[in-house]
Structures are given as C-alpha cells and as structure tokens.
Amino acid sequence: MSASDIDDDYLAKRQLQRGTAGWVLLAGLGVSYVISGDFAGWNFGIGEAGWGGFAIAAVLMGIMYFTLVLSLAEMSAAIPAAGGGYSFARQAMGPTGGYLTGLAVLIEYALAPAAIVVFIGAAVGELIGLNGPIVYAAFYLVFIGIHLAGVGEALKVMMAISGLAVFAILATAVALIGDFQVSNLFDIAPTDAFGASSFMPMGWYGIWAALPFGMWLFLAVEGVPLGAEEAKDPARDVPKGIIGAMLFLLVTAVLVVFLLAGAAGAEAIGESGVPLVTALQDTGSTTLATVVNVLGMAGLIASFFSIIYGYSRLVFALSRAGYLPKFLSLTSARKAPTWALIVPGVLGFIASLSGAGDLILGMAVVGATLSYALMAGSHILLRVNQPNLNRPYHTPGGIVTSGIALVLSLIALTGVYAFDPGAFGYTLVLFAVGAVYFFAYSRHHLVAKTAAEEFDLLARAESDLDAPDTEDASRGNT
C-alpha cells in the first residue's frame, strides 16, 4: 500500500490537534517527563561511586543528553512528525531502522509509567495507607482520562503539576545553601577498588556502574519531538522547547547533586529513598521536609502523566504508518489518539501488578539507551546522505556533536548491563519479540513503503487540518 492509495477517510480518522502547543508548553512537557528523577533514584549512584565518582558519571550523562538534544532539535525541525525518533530513523535508515528505533523508544515509554505508578503507590501508601492494584488503576484511569479530553487540557495540567515539583526543588535548594560544606561531599571512606580515592571512593568501576543513575536526572527529555504535530510552529517550537527543557534540567540537576550531599553528607544521601526530605530533616528544616515529601508526589505524577502522552503519540505514529495495528491510530472528535492511550495503559497496568518497579525501570533505561544510539546514528546518516534536507535549525558542531552522543550512549548501555544484567536480558528478549513481529508481519502491511511516502501522508493530513473542520462528526471520527 502506498500513500497515494490512502483515502481521505483514513486520514480524517487519524489527525492530532495541530497548533495546540507553543515552545513553552513543549519545554514544560520535557521538564515533566524528567522531573521525578530529581526527587529520587539518581542518588543511589552516590552509593555506587561516591559523590565524586557519581559527579563524573552525571557530567558524562549530561553531555550525552545535551548533545543528543541538539541533534534531535535539528531532526525535529526538519522532520516534524509525531513519531519523533522513529520518524528520524525511518528517514535515515528506512522502514527497518525506523521500526527498531521506534520499538526501543516504545519499550522505554510503555514501561516507565508502569515503574513510576509502583513508586506512586508506595508514596500513597505512606500518606494514607492504601497501595496496590487499586491505586495503580486509579492513576491510570484518571490521567488517561485527562489525555482523552484533549492535548491542550493535558499539557496545561502537566505544567501545573510540574510547577509544584519545581517549587519543591527550588525551595529545598534555598533552605540548604546555608548548610553546604564541601567536606560533606567526601564523607565516604575509600575502598580498595582500582583507582579509589577520597574523591571517588569506589574507583573507576564505580563511575561505570553509576552511569544509569546519572541518566535518571535527564531520562525521557528526548520525548519532546513526539509533540511535533501538535506544535504551533514545529520547525521553531520543538527545537526551542527541547533545548529549553534540557537547560532547565541541567540547573535542577546541579542543585540537587551539589546541595543535598553538601548539606547532609554524601553517605546519607546515597542511602536515602527520599533524598530531598532527608537533607531537609538532617539540617533542621522539618516543616519544609514535610511539604516537600508531599510535593514529591507531584514530581512522580508529572512524569507519569507526561510519559503517557509520549507513548500515545509514538504508538499513534507507528500505527498510522502500519507498523502496529491500524486501529491504534484512530483519533476522537477531540483529536486525541484514543486507543494509543488506552491499550498501552492497560498493558502498563498489567506490568505494574508485578510490583517490580526497579526491574521495570531498568528495562525502560535499556530501551532508552538503545534508542539514543539509533537516533544519534540517524543524525549522522542524514547529514552524510541527505545534505540538502531542509534544516530550519542546525546542530552546533554537526556530526561531531551527534558522534559524542552516539559514543556516550553505547558506553551508557554497557553501564546499564553492569548495574542490572537481568533487566538488560529481559529487555533484549522483548526487543527480539518486537523485531520478529515486524519481520514476520507488519513490514508487509505498511501504509507507506518509503519515508517520502509517509511524509506525503503527513502533508495530506495537515492539508485536511487546514480545511474547515465542519464534517468531523459525519466522517465518523471515533
């Protein structure tokens, strides 16, 4: 089937609401994806590497994400499609490369909410004594429901929830500045590991094992381009949104990594399940600690809510192109991808019933690092093989920048294996199952045979959106 064979009814039932998000909302989306990572998880890297070793790991991962973001900014401006990394890889590597990249991102985005809702359940259990499947189901139902109401409403709710989380981080930083002491950063005794010192007490191996925790400060920011088809001016808004989000996240990362350990001590922060709360309690700010403990829930909810948005747009794009069953790309009268929201949500809820939040999260990180390598490689291939592609934004440093992202993503992938071989193995099995599905079935049922045909399909969809929208009801958008 080629793009020219697709009738207008197919496109009419598969349209997102264009022009809903400007760059500020997209930047807010990027922050929402990540913000829960500032509240917990990253700090266990201090336990793996000591403060200095973790700081090195965090800097390396910060460089990886920043260079990847600059590469994605160029590709998202040139290829403004809801598939994000999948769309870029299809343009660079054809249907197979596009699908495998999309599959890696889908593993990350479908599993991450399942892990986060387990953590939300634990937090709810601490607050009101209720946890388990009822809590997981309630959060999935409420937040998928908000997404079904429409993207504009969803993004505004995300911004509000993220604002509460950001307030908690900034208030914590202000409270801890006066208690900061450099000596507190190095209160973990050196081990006998190779290269161990007071700065990096677990030696060089510790830095390697801490890389996944450094990723947790930025994980999922790469999802901003998934909102490209709903942006007001994709070529302008998506690059500004993703770069703006990354710069903001670099600031919050520096605040939590330095101030928490510098105020309460690296050893205490490296062992804490709620590092912001621990730092405030240890320095006497008990009232603020209680407030931050409650607002920490906002950070988890913001990431849970926003990643649901991300997986729905990716599933929508893969389905519309025929990689996944086509019913998954049907949109409602409000232009929300109904089944792309519901079906992965049901599967994520089932995964959450295992209660294995750490394992699920580890698998999501493996999917992420695979996708980073493929997306960075796509940037290089597009620069080399398609130099005349219209690029409204150019990545500073060109393929050198994306080359740095590629190398660091491969190193990060080995670090994930060093930390959790089980999660690594399970993810590869899941990836293999998805690949078998593609080679055995979906590659024979693609809507468009080439990237050019797919983008022609998108152009026709945009043309329909520009036309008067008076016939939506009669077209049977469901």
N, C-alpha and C positions, 0 to 999 in steps of 0.2 A: 504494500500500500504506500502510495506517495502522497505528499502534501496536497497535490493538485486534486487527488481523489477524495479528500475530506470535504464534506458538505458544510454549509454554514450552521446547520443544526448541531453538528458535533462541536464546533467552536462556541456556539451560543451557550451550550450547557457546561462549558469549561472555561469560564472567564473569572479572573480575580478583579477586585475593585481598584482600578488604576487611579493614581492621583491622591491617594489617601495619606501617604507618609512623606513628610519632608525630611531633611537630613537630621534635624534634631530628634525626631521620633525614631529614626533609624539608629542614631547614636545611642538613644535610650534603650533600644532593643538590644544592641550589642552589650551595653552595661548589664542589662537584665539577665542575659544569657550567663554571665560570668559571676555576678556579684556574690552569690552564695559561697563561692570559693574563697572569698576574703574572710569569711566567718569561721571556717573550719576546714581541715583536710590538708592544706598546704603546710601547716605547722609540724605535721609528723615528719616532714623532710628534715627538720632540725634534729629529730631523734635518729634519723638515718645518717646524717652527715655532720652534725654540729652546726652552730649558726653560720660560721664562715663557709663551710662546705655547701650548706644549703643556699647561702647568698650567691655563691658561684653558679650553682645549678639554676637558681631563679634568674640570674642575669642571662645565662645561656638560653633559657626558655623564653625570656623576654625578647631577646634578639631574634629567636626563631619566629615568634609570633609577630613581631613588628615587621620583619622582612616579608613574612607571608602576607600580612595585611596589606603592605604596599603593593605586592604582586596581585593580590585579589582586587585591590582598588582599580588597577588598570584593566583587568579582565572583566570586572563587573560593569565598568563604563563602556567597554567595547561590546560586551555580550550581556545585555540587561535582561536576564531570564530568571524565572522563579527557581530554577534548578541549581543556581549557584555553582559550586564546584563541579557538579555533574555536567552542567552546560558548557563550562570552560573546557573540561576534559574531552567532551564529545567533539568540540570544535578542533581540539589539538590532536586527539588520538582516535577519533572515530567512535562508532557505537560501543565497541567492546571496552575501550578505555573509559568512555563516558559512564557506562553502566557500573564498572568496577569501582570507579571513584564515587559515584552516587551510592553504591552499596556500602562502601566504607563509611561515608557520612551518615547514611541511614542507620547503620549499626550504632554509631555514636549517639545520634539524636533520638532514636527509638528507645535505647537502653538507659540513657542518662535520666529521663524523667522517672523511670521505674526505680532507679537508685535513690534519686532525690526524695521521692514520696516515702520511701522507707525511712529516710532521715527525718522528714517532716513528721511521720508517725511517731518516731521516738521523741521528738520535741513536744508534740501534742500530748503524748503520754506523760511527760514530765510536768506539763502545765495542768492538765485536767484528769489524768489517769486513764485516758482512753487511747488505744492503739490497735493496730492490726488492720485486717481487710476492710472494716467499716470506714476507717479513716482514709485509707488509700482510695477506696471507691468514691468517697465524698469529694476528695480533692480532684480526682479525675473528672467527675461529673460536673462540678461547679466550674472548673476552669476551661474544660472543653466547651461547656455551655456558653461561657462568655465569648470564646472564639467564634462560636456559631452565630453570635449576634452581629458579627462584622468586624473587619480588621481595624477600623478606626476606633471603635469602642475598646477593643482588646489592647491596642497599643497604648491608649491613654491610661487604662487601668494598670498596665505594666509599668508605665512611667511613674505613676503614683506609688505603687508598691516599692519600686526600686528606690524612689526618693527617700522612703523611710529607712531602707537599708543603708543608703549612703549617709544619711544623717547619723545613724548609729556609729558608722566608721569614723566620720569626722569628729563627732563628739568624743569618742574614745581617744582619738589622736590628741585632741586639745587637753583632755584630762591627764594624759600620760606624759606630755612633754616635760613637765617639771620633775618627773621621776626618772628620766632617762639617764643611764650611766653606761659608758662604753664597756666597763668591766663586766657588766651583766651579760653581755653578748657572748662572753667566753668562759662561762662558769661550768662547762662540761669538760671533764678531765680527758686528756688524750688517751687513745687506746694504743695498742701495739701494731695497728694496721699500717700498711705501706704508705708512707707519706704523711703520717699523722703528726699533728702539731696542735698547739693551743688554738690556732685559727680554724683548722679543720680536723677535729679530734678523731674522726673515723677515716681519715686519709682519702686517697683518690677514689677508692671503691665507693665510699660514702657519697661522693658527688654524683657518681653514676647512678646509684640507687635512688638518689633524691630527685632526679630529673622529672619523674612523673608528678611529684609534689609541686615542683616549680611550674609545671603545666597547669596545675589546678588554679593558679592565680589568673589565668587567661583563657582557659578551656571554653570553647564554643563561640568566641568572638568572631570566628570565621563565618558564622551563620548570617551575618548582616546581609550579604548579597541575596539571600533567599527572599528578601523583601523587595527585590528589584522591580518586579512587575506591578507592585502597588505603590511605588515611589512617584512623586510628582514629576521629577526630572531625574530619571535613573542615572544618566551619564554624569550628573553633577552631585546628586544627593547621596548615592551609595558610596562613592569614594570618600566624600566628606563625613558621612555617617560612620563608616568602619574605622577610618583613621582617627576621628574624634573619640570614638569609644575606646580605641586602643590607648590613646594618650591619657585619657581619664583613668583607665585601669592601671596604667603604669604608675600613676600617682598614688592610687589606693594601695597598690602592691608595696610600694616603698614605705608607706605609712605603717602598714601592719607588720611587715617584716622587720623593720628597724625598731619601732616604738614598743611593740609588745614585748619582745625579748629584752630590749634595752631597759624596760621598766620592771618587769617581773622576773627576768632571768631566762636564758635560753633553755635550760633544763626543764623548768616548769612549763614553758610554752610548748616545748616539744612533746610533752606528755599529755597536754590538755585536750579534752574533747570540745571545749568552748574557749578558745584562746583569748578572745576579747574580754569575755567575762572573767576569766582567770586573772588577766593582767589588771583589770579594774579592782577586783576583790583584793588582790595582793598589795595594791597600792592605796587601799582605803576608800575607794570610790564605790561603796557598796550600793548606794541608791541608783547610780548610773549603771552599775553592773546589772541590776535587776531589769532596768529599762532596756538595755542592750540585749539581754537574754531574750526578752520578748520580741524585740525588733529583729533579732537574728532569724526569727521565723519568717519575717518579710523577705530576707535575702534568699532563703530557700524557696519560698513561694514565687519570687520574681524569676528565679532560674527555671523552676518547674513550669511556670506559666509560659515563659518566652520560648523554651525549647519545644513545647507543644506546638507553638506557632511554626518553629523551624522545621520540625518533622513533617507537619502537614503540607507545607509548601514544597518540600522535596518530594514527598510521595505524590502530590498533585502533578508536579512536573514529570516525574518518571512515568506515571500512569498516562498522562496526556500523550506522551511520546510512544506508549505501547510497551515499555519495559515492565510495567506492573499492570495488573488487570485494569481495564479502562474505566470501570465504574468508580474507581478510587479518585478520579479527577472530576467527577460531577460536582458542580457548584450550585449553591442555593440561590434564591432570589436576592439575598444579601451579598452574593458573590463570595461566600465562604465555602471552602472545599470540604463539604460535609463528611464524606466517607474517609477522606485522607486525615481528618481529625479523629474520627471515631474508631476506625479499625486499628491503627497503631496504638491508640489509647487502651483499647481492650487487651491487646497483646502485652502492652506495658504493665497493665494492672495484673495480668496473669503472672508475668515475671516477678512483680513486686511481692507476690504471695510467698515466694521463697524466703523473703526476709534477708537475703544475702546482699545487702546494699553495697558492701565493699567489693564483692566479686563482680556484681553488675557494673559498678562504676569502673573497675579495672578493665572490663571488656569494652566499655564505651571509650576509654582512653586509647586502647589498642586500635579501635576503628578510627579514632581521630588522627592518630599519628600516621596510619596508612594513607588516609585521605590527604594529609598535609604534603606527604612526599609526592603523591599523584598530582595535586594541584600546583605545587611548585614546579614540577616537571612540565605541566601543561603550559605554564607561563613561558618557560624556556623554549618549548617547541613552537609556541605561537610566535614568539619573537624571531625565531630562526626561519620557520617555514612560511609564515604569513606576515612578512614585514609591512605590507601595505594595508593591513587590517586597520580600520578607523579606530583610533585610540584617543578619545577625548581627554583621558588622563594617562600620563606616562610614569611608570615606576622609576623613581630615582635610582640610578645605578643599573637599571636594566636587568640583564640575566645574571649579573654578579649578585644582585640582591636576592633574586629567587634561587640562585645557586646556594647561597648561605642558608636559606630556609630549607632547601632540599637536604643538604648535608646534616643540618641540626635535627631535622625531623627523623632521619634514619638513625641518628645517634639516640634520639629520644625513644624510638621504637625499641632499641636494644635495652634501654633503661627500664622500660615497662616490663620487658621479659625478666630482667634481673630482679625486679621487685615482686612480680606475681606471675610466675610461669603458667599457673593454672588458668588465669584469665586470658593470657596470651594464647594458650592452646584452644580454649573454648571459642575464642573469637575467630581463630583461623578455621575451625570447623564450621562455624556459622557463615563465614565468608565463602567457604567452599560450597556449602549448600546453596547459597545465593548464586554463585557462579554456575553451578550445574543447572539451576532453573533457567538462567539466561541462555546458556549454550543449547540446552535441550528444547526450550520452548520459546521464550519471549523474543529472541533475536529473529525469529521467523514471523513475528507479528508486530513489528514496529510500524508506527504510523508514518514515520519519515525515514527514508533509507540513509540520508546524509544529514550533516549538521545544517547545510544550506537549506534543505527542505524543511527542517524543523524550524529554523528561524523565519522562513517564509510563512509557516503556520502561525508563528507568534505575531508576525506583522499583520496577518489577516485578522487575528483575534483583536489586536489593537485597533485596527480599522473598524471592526464591529463596535468596539467600545466608544469610538469617537462618534458613531452614528447615534441618532435619537434612540433612547432605550425604552420605547413605549411598547415593545412587543414581547418583553421578557416573560410575562405571565403566559401568553399564548404559545411561547416556544417550549413551555413545559420544563423550565429550569428546576431541577429537583436536586 
